[in-house]
Amino acid sequence: MVKTLTKGAHNLLETLGQIPHDRSRRGATPYFREMRRGLLVVDDTAVVGRAIERLARDRFEVHHAASAAAARAAPADLAGAIVDLLLPDGSGFDVVAALRERQPELPVLLLTAVFDRRVLVRAHAARVEYLCKPAPLRNIEAFLAALHDAPTLADACLTPRERDVLDRFFAGACRAAIAAQLGMNEMTVKAHVRGILRKTGASSLSALAVRMARRQRPTPAGGGSERPFRR
């Protein structure tokens, strides 16, 4: 795959940690960290979990949760989550909120058998992708492919202080507020922001927020001829 990349694309992917760093090139910065990230599947229907695991297991470490409570105990630093809306002990939106407390930029695909305008409005407000059951597996695959191919903040190897700055930005704080909360001056915050942008290749923190929160959107499907699964 690497051989087919243009030089510019190769350099960008190397910087973001998607391919091994070539230490022979002058001026290159080694941000590479090899890891197999987790995918959380929250659904109380075993057949759904097995179907998704078959699609994902070659690229992700799949973690299953059959309830909202179990989902809250899932490992941190996930690549993404696929969450059923209707759970035995709560709503999928509650799970999304809990996961986003730890990872504000976490990509989430919401599975719902309820095609309701209020649900869709809330899904958009929560910045989650959504699919209506029964959903063709190709749409699940599109979400997984976007997770696997997109650069992540973990791949960029942000420092703890850079992560602190970014988390507070995602929470809505301005530069002055971030400086006050972290006990530093605004110039130091600005320096951390430059580091984040350099490592992620984003033009601004706002652009990074959009990129991390919005993956390739699978087309909502209420049916189809390609192996749909049902609750």
Buried (B, 14 or more C-beta within 10 A) or exposed (E): EEEEBEEEEBBBBBBBBBBEBEEEEEEEEEBBEEEEBBBBBBBBBEEBBEBBBEBBEEBBBBBBBBBBBBBBEBEEEBBBBBBBBBBEEBBBBBBBEBBBEBBBBBBBBBBBBEEEEEBBEBBEEBBBBBBBBBBBBBBBBBBBBBBBEBBBBBBBBBEEBBBBBBBBBBEEBEBEBBBBBBEBEEEBBEBBBEBBBEBBBBEEBEEBBEBBBBBEBBEBBEEBEEEBBEB
